[in-house]
Amino acid sequence: MEILRRIDKGYRLIEQAKDKSERLMNVESIKRLKHELDLILKEENAIRVQVDQARTGLLIKEKQLSDVDRQLLSILEKLYESEHQNSKILQELKKQEVILKDKKTNLEDEIMKEFYIIEKFSKELNLFKSKYNKVEKQYNSKKISQHEKVAYLEDKIKLMEKKIRKLRKSADPDLLRLYDKKRQNMKVVFTRAQNGVCEICHMTLSTSLIEKVENCSEIIECDCCNRILYLEEIKDNDETL
């Protein structure tokens, strides 16, 4: 009977360790830092899209400026060649020259604006990168600390499982089968009989039933909840079963 209770205590300790391990990996501070990292990345990606758009626009305008420069050069060559020719041709060429120069000025202004936008966003990206690195450092530090605690609990679980296997080998096979069957159907297999009452279902226990529990000669169940009754807690160290 005592072996069964030690086995049961081992299983309960394992469940407690697993619950604690799960809580450690889902602590609010880790979730908050992860959420903050995700937000920073989202904002950073949005800025990168704007930078890419600005760079694409810059390339297009630089190509347009290059085309205008070529056209201007062509106009200047024609003006030089037409210096002593028809005045109408000269007027038309000069008109085209003015238009192209205005276009060139506008393109140069737009290119400067694109450069300004790219520089502005690049500075913002550096700030986001610095912020991300800071939060990531906190997140990783917290996560490593939690992982160390989880690893410790996992080692304790393995040790408990090993001790349970050893205890099961020395337990009465019939009693062990009964215990295993109950454990499949109920979370708590054992219940304490305290002051003549079942600690789980609060059923009042008869004197004869309590006397049988005191003798510990066989498994005695509560008539109401069918859990195995006991009187005293096991007095060994919980960590060692």
C-alpha positions as CSV (number, residue, x, y, z in Angstrom):
1,M,0.0,0.0,0.0
2,E,2.8,2.4,0.9
3,I,4.6,1.7,-2.4
4,L,1.4,2.6,-4.3
5,R,1.2,5.9,-2.4
6,R,4.9,6.6,-3.2
7,I,4.2,5.9,-6.9
8,D,1.2,8.1,-6.8
9,K,3.2,10.9,-5.1
10,G,5.8,10.5,-7.9
11,Y,3.2,10.9,-10.6
12,R,1.7,14.0,-8.9
13,L,5.1,15.6,-8.6
14,I,5.7,15.0,-12.3
15,E,2.4,16.6,-13.1
16,Q,3.3,19.6,-10.9
17,A,6.8,19.9,-12.6
18,K,5.2,19.7,-16.1
19,D,2.6,22.4,-15.2
20,K,5.4,24.6,-13.8
21,S,7.5,24.1,-16.9
22,E,4.6,25.1,-19.1
23,R,4.0,28.2,-17.0
24,L,7.7,29.2,-17.2
25,M,7.6,29.1,-21.0
26,N,4.4,31.1,-21.1
27,V,5.2,33.9,-18.6
28,E,3.6,37.2,-19.4
29,S,7.0,39.1,-19.5
30,I,8.3,36.8,-22.3
31,K,5.0,37.1,-24.3
32,R,5.1,40.9,-23.9
33,L,8.7,41.1,-25.1
34,K,7.9,38.8,-28.1
35,H,4.9,41.0,-29.0
36,E,7.1,44.1,-28.8
37,L,9.7,42.5,-31.1
38,D,6.9,41.6,-33.6
39,L,5.6,45.2,-33.6
40,I,9.1,46.6,-34.1
41,L,9.7,44.2,-37.0
42,K,6.3,45.1,-38.5
43,E,7.0,48.9,-38.4
44,E,10.6,48.3,-39.6
45,N,9.3,46.3,-42.6
46,A,6.8,49.0,-43.4
47,I,9.6,51.6,-43.5
48,R,11.8,49.3,-45.7
49,V,8.9,49.2,-48.2
50,Q,8.9,53.0,-48.3
51,V,12.7,53.0,-48.7
52,D,12.5,50.5,-51.6
53,Q,9.8,52.6,-53.2
54,A,11.9,55.8,-52.8
55,R,15.0,54.1,-54.3
56,T,12.9,52.8,-57.2
57,G,11.6,56.3,-57.8
58,L,15.1,57.7,-57.6
59,L,16.4,55.3,-60.2
60,I,13.5,56.2,-62.5
61,K,14.1,59.9,-62.1
62,E,17.9,59.5,-62.5
63,K,17.3,57.7,-65.8
64,Q,14.9,60.4,-66.9
65,L,17.5,63.1,-66.0
66,S,20.1,61.2,-68.0
67,D,17.7,61.2,-71.0
68,V,17.0,64.9,-70.6
69,D,20.8,65.6,-70.5
70,R,21.3,63.7,-73.7
71,Q,18.4,65.6,-75.4
72,L,19.9,68.9,-74.2
73,L,23.2,68.0,-75.6
74,S,21.6,67.1,-78.9
75,I,19.8,70.5,-78.9
76,L,23.0,72.4,-78.1
77,E,24.7,70.6,-81.0
78,K,21.9,71.5,-83.3
79,L,21.9,75.1,-82.1
80,Y,25.6,75.3,-82.9
81,E,25.1,73.8,-86.3
82,S,22.0,76.0,-87.0
83,E,23.7,79.2,-85.9
84,H,23.7,80.8,-89.3
85,Q,20.5,79.1,-90.6
86,N,16.8,79.8,-90.6
87,S,15.7,81.8,-87.6
88,K,12.5,79.7,-87.2
89,I,14.6,76.6,-86.7
90,L,16.7,78.5,-84.1
91,Q,13.6,79.6,-82.2
92,E,12.2,76.1,-82.1
93,L,15.4,74.7,-80.9
94,K,15.7,77.3,-78.2
95,K,12.1,76.7,-77.2
96,Q,12.9,73.0,-76.8
97,E,16.1,73.9,-74.8
98,V,14.0,76.0,-72.3
99,I,11.5,73.2,-71.9
100,L,14.3,70.6,-71.3
101,K,16.1,72.8,-68.9
102,D,12.9,73.3,-66.9
103,K,12.3,69.6,-66.9
104,K,15.9,69.0,-65.8
105,T,15.5,71.5,-62.9
106,N,12.3,69.8,-61.8
107,L,13.8,66.3,-62.0
108,E,16.9,67.5,-60.0
109,D,14.5,68.8,-57.3
110,E,12.6,65.6,-57.2
111,I,15.8,63.6,-57.0
112,M,16.9,65.7,-54.0
113,K,13.6,65.0,-52.4
114,E,14.0,61.3,-52.9
115,F,17.5,61.4,-51.4
116,Y,16.1,63.3,-48.4
117,I,13.3,60.7,-48.0
118,I,15.8,57.8,-48.2
119,E,18.1,59.5,-45.7
120,K,15.2,60.1,-43.3
121,F,14.0,56.6,-43.5
122,S,17.5,55.2,-43.2
123,K,17.9,57.1,-39.9
124,E,14.6,55.7,-38.7
125,L,15.7,52.2,-39.7
126,N,18.9,52.6,-37.6
127,L,16.8,53.6,-34.6
128,F,14.5,50.7,-35.1
129,K,17.5,48.3,-35.4
130,S,18.9,49.7,-32.1
131,K,15.5,49.4,-30.4
132,Y,15.1,45.9,-31.7
133,N,18.5,44.8,-30.6
134,K,17.8,46.1,-27.1
135,V,14.5,44.3,-26.8
136,E,15.8,41.2,-28.4
137,K,18.6,41.1,-25.8
138,Q,16.1,41.3,-23.0
139,Y,13.9,38.7,-24.6
140,N,16.8,36.2,-25.2
141,S,18.1,36.8,-21.6
142,K,14.7,36.1,-20.2
143,K,14.1,33.1,-22.4
144,I,17.5,31.6,-21.6
145,S,16.8,32.0,-17.9
146,Q,13.4,30.3,-18.3
147,H,15.0,27.5,-20.4
148,E,17.5,26.8,-17.7
149,K,14.7,26.4,-15.2
150,V,12.7,24.2,-17.6
151,A,15.8,22.1,-18.2
152,Y,16.2,21.7,-14.4
153,L,12.6,20.6,-14.1
154,E,13.0,18.1,-17.0
155,D,15.9,16.5,-15.3
156,K,13.8,16.2,-12.1
157,I,11.0,14.6,-14.1
158,K,13.4,12.1,-15.7
159,L,14.7,11.2,-12.2
160,M,11.2,10.8,-10.8
161,E,10.2,8.6,-13.7
162,K,13.2,6.4,-13.1
163,K,12.3,6.0,-9.4
164,I,8.6,5.3,-10.3
165,R,9.7,2.5,-12.7
166,K,11.8,1.0,-9.9
167,L,8.9,1.3,-7.4
168,R,6.5,-0.3,-9.8
169,K,8.7,-3.4,-10.1
170,S,8.4,-4.0,-6.4
171,A,4.7,-3.3,-6.1
172,D,2.0,-6.0,-5.8
173,P,0.9,-6.7,-9.5
174,D,-2.8,-6.9,-8.6
175,L,-2.8,-3.7,-6.5
176,L,-0.8,-2.0,-9.2
177,R,-3.4,-2.9,-11.9
178,L,-6.1,-1.6,-9.7
179,Y,-4.2,1.7,-9.1
180,D,-3.5,2.1,-12.8
181,K,-7.1,1.5,-13.7
182,K,-8.2,4.2,-11.2
183,R,-5.6,6.6,-12.4
184,Q,-7.0,6.3,-16.0
185,N,-10.4,7.4,-14.7
186,M,-9.6,10.0,-12.1
187,K,-7.0,12.7,-11.6
188,V,-6.7,12.0,-7.9
189,V,-6.5,8.4,-6.9
190,F,-5.8,8.7,-3.1
191,T,-7.8,10.7,-0.6
192,R,-7.1,11.4,3.0
193,A,-9.5,10.3,5.7
194,Q,-9.4,13.3,8.1
195,N,-11.6,13.7,11.2
196,G,-13.8,10.9,9.9
197,V,-14.5,12.6,6.5
198,C,-13.2,12.0,3.0
199,E,-11.0,15.0,2.1
200,I,-12.1,15.0,-1.6
201,C,-15.9,14.4,-1.5
202,H,-16.4,15.3,2.2
203,M,-18.4,12.1,2.7
204,T,-18.6,11.1,6.4
205,L,-16.8,7.7,6.8
206,S,-18.0,5.0,9.1
207,T,-15.9,4.0,12.2
208,S,-15.5,0.5,10.8
209,L,-14.2,1.8,7.5
210,I,-11.7,4.1,9.2
211,E,-10.5,1.1,11.3
212,K,-9.8,-0.9,8.1
213,V,-7.9,2.1,6.8
214,E,-5.8,2.2,10.0
215,N,-4.9,-1.5,9.6
216,C,-3.6,-0.9,6.1
217,S,-4.0,-4.5,5.3
218,E,-5.9,-3.9,2.1
219,I,-7.1,-1.2,-0.3
220,I,-10.1,0.6,1.2
221,E,-12.1,2.9,-0.9
222,C,-14.4,5.8,-0.1
223,D,-18.0,4.6,-0.6
224,C,-18.9,7.9,-2.4
225,C,-16.0,8.8,-4.7
226,N,-14.3,5.4,-4.9
227,R,-10.8,6.9,-4.2
228,I,-8.3,4.9,-2.1
229,L,-8.4,6.1,1.5
230,Y,-5.3,6.8,3.7
231,L,-4.8,8.4,7.1
232,E,-1.2,9.8,7.2
233,E,0.9,11.6,4.7
234,I,4.1,9.9,3.5
235,K,6.8,11.4,5.6
236,D,9.7,11.2,3.1
237,N,11.1,14.0,1.0
238,D,8.8,15.0,-1.9
239,E,11.7,15.5,-4.2
240,T,13.0,12.0,-3.6
241,L,9.6,10.3,-3.5
